[in-house]
Each structure stands twice: as C-alpha cells, then as structure tokens.
Amino acid sequence: MKRRRRGQPVADPVSAETALALSKRVGELEETVRQASVLMYRARDSRDSYRAKVRAAEASVATERRRAGAVVAEQAAKTSAMRDQLVDLRRRLADAERTARERVPAAADEGVVAGLRSRLEDGNTAYAKLMAVHERLRASFDQVSAQARGLPEVYRAWDRLCQKLYQSTKGKPATEAEQRILSQWVSWRNQQQQAKAKAGQK
C-alpha cells in the first residue's frame, strides 16, 4: 500500500526463494548464538570451579607447609638433643667400663655401669622412635611438595579459560563478576611478566 502511494513497484525486490534461504540462515545463526551462549555459561561455571579449587589447594599447601616446617624443626631439635645425650651416655659408659677394668670391680661400680647401660638402651629406643617420626614427616612433606608442583597446570588451565573469556567478550564482559575476573587475570599476568623481567635482569 505504501509503495502504491509512493508510485513505487509493488513487487518485492527479493524473491521468495531468497527470502526463505535468508530466513533459514537467520534461524541457523540464532541457533549457533544460543549454543555459543550455553558453552560460554558452562565455561564460566567451570572457570569458577577451577578458581575455587586453586584457592583451596593453595590454602591447603600453605597450611601443610607451615605445619610440616614447624614439626620438622621441632623434631630436628629433639633429634639433635637426643643425639647429644646418646653421645654423652656412650662416653660415660666407656669411662665407667675403663675404670672398672683398671681396678677391682665393686658393687657400686657394677650398679653405675648397669644404670648407664639401662639409660643407653632407653636413649636408643627414644632415638629410634624420633627417627621414625622424622621419616613420616619427611614423607608428608614430600607429598605436600608434589601437590604444590601440580599447581602450575591448574594455573595454565585458568589462564586459558580467562583468555577465551577475554577473546569472546573482546575484553569488555557484560557482568560485573566477569569484569572482576578479567581485571584480576590482567593484574596476575602483569605480575608474572614483571617477575620474569626482574629475574632476567638478575
């Protein structure tokens, strides 16, 4: 009706086949956009899950390192003290045996030697227990160190997810949470680059 009033051709400049093909193409593009949105939301959820796991792993590793370091230091001090005590007991026992060989054994000397031997056996038993505890702590510390070595792979996965988010949103996400994530990621990348530059200067 508007074309008739304006004196323009009434026929549609686009053929029915072309219009149908364009309509079909529009529907396909809408479906592609919908699928991409679903994938983006899934990636976002996966990224948040990775971040939570990374934070939990970092906190766990830091706690285990502090605990293992304190316990190892304490056990090392106890082991050193026990070792010194054993050395002193062995020296005193050797002195007592040498004195006993140089003179006629007396009941008092035999009692001293027996007491020293008993204390030496107790010291050996305590030292063996401390060494067993020390070995268990060393195994626990090695396990914590192995977990810490696995963190770089988690960092790389999180880095790739953030890169995909940055590329898909062209650096301008719509939600505040995504903006905060990208901001933290950019800050983290800058810190990594600065650390590498300082290491190169050294």
N, C-alpha and C positions, 0 to 999 in steps of 0.2 A: 504493500500500500504506500509506504514511504517512497519507494522507487518510482511508482507511477506518478505520485505528486511532484517528484523532482524531475520527471522526464527521463529517468534512467532505465536501463534494460531490466526487465522483470526477472529474467533467468539468472540463477545462481552462478557466479563465475567459477565455482568449484564443483566438479562433477560428483555424483552420488558415490561412485566407487572411491574417488579420492577422499571424500568426507568420511566414508566408512573406514578406510585404511587409517586416516588420521585419528579417528575416534578409537580404533583398536590400539594404535600406537600410544595414545594418551593413557588408555587403560593399562597397557603393559608398563608404562613408565610409573604410573601410580602404584602398581603392584611392586615394582622394583624399589621405589621410595619406601613403601611400607616394610618390605623385607629388610632394607638397609637400616630403617629405624629400629626394627626388632633386634638386629645384630648389634647396633650401637648400644641399646639398653643392656643387652647381655654382656657386651664388653665392659660397659660401665660397672655392672654388678661384679663381674669377675675382677676388674681392676680394684674395686673397693675391698673385695675379699683378699686379694693379694696384699694390699696395703695393711689390712688388719693382721694378716699372718706375718708380714715383715716386722711390724711393730712388736707383736707378741714374741717373735723369735729373737729380736734384738734385746728386748727386756729380759727374756729368759737367759740369753747368753751373758748379758751383763751381770745378772744376779749370780749365775753359776760361776762366772769368772771371779767375782768378788768373794764368794763363799769358798771356792776352791783355793784362791790365793791365800785367804786368811787361815784356812785349815792347814794348807801345806806349810805355811810359815810357822804355824804353831807346832805342827808335828816335827818340822825340821829342828826347831828349838829343843823340843823334848828329846828327839833322837840324839842331838849333839850332847845334851846334858847327860843322857843315859850312857852314851859312848864314853864320855869323860869319867863317869862313875865306874864303868866297867874297867877302864884303864887303871884307875886308882885301886880298884879291888884286886885286879891281877897283880899290880905292883906290890900291894901289901901282902897278898898271899905268897908271892915269890920271896919276899923278905922274911916272912914267917917260916917258910919251908927251909930257907937257907940258914936261918937262926937255929931251927930245930936240928938240922944236920950237923951244925957246928958244936952243939952241946947235947948233953943227955936229955932226951925228951922228958918233959914234965907234964903232969895232968893239965896244968893251966895252959901250957903251950898247945897241947892237943885240943883243948877246948877253943882256943883262939883260932887255930887252923880250921877246926870243924865249922866254927861260926863264919869264918871268911869264905869257906867253900860253899856254905849254905847261901850266903849273901851273893856270891858269884853266880850260883845256879839261878837264884831269883832274878838277878840282873840279866842273865842270858835269856830267861823266859820273857821278861818285860821287853827286852830289846827285840826279840823275835816278834812279839805282838805289835810293837811300834812299826817294825818294818813291814808287816802285813797290812797295817792300816795305811802306811805310806804308799804301798803298791796299789791299794784300792783307790786312794785319792789320785794317784798319777793316772790310773785308767779312766777315772771320771773326768779328770782334766783333759785328757786326750779326746774323750768323747765330745766334750763341750767344744774343743778346738775344731773337731771335724764338723760339728754343726755350724760353727762360725764360718768355716771355709765354704759351706753351701750357700751362704747368703748372697755372694755376687751373682749367682744365677737368678735368684729372686729379684735382685736389683735390675738385671738386664731385662727380665720379663716385664717388670713395672715400667721400665724406660720405654720398651716397645709399645706398651699399651698407651702411655702418655703421648708418644709420637703419633700413633694412629688417631688419638683423640684430637691432637693439635692439627693434623692434616685434614681430618674430616670436618672440623669446625673452622678451619683457616685461622686458628689462633684466637677466635672470638666465640667461645661457647655461650649458650643461652642461659644456662642455670648458674646460680651463684656457687654451688658446690663444684661444678666443673671449672669455673674460673679460679677458685681457690686451689684446686688440684693442679691446674696448669701453672699457676703462679709458684706454687711450691716446687713443681718439677723444674721450672726455668731457674729458680734460685738454686736448686740442688745441682743442676748441670753447670751453672756458673761457678759454684764452689768446687766442683770436680775439676773444671778447667783451670781455675786459679791454683789448685793444689798441684796439678800436673806442671803448670808453668813454674811454680816455686821449686818443685823437685828438679825440673830441667835446669834452672839457674844454679842450684846447688851442685 
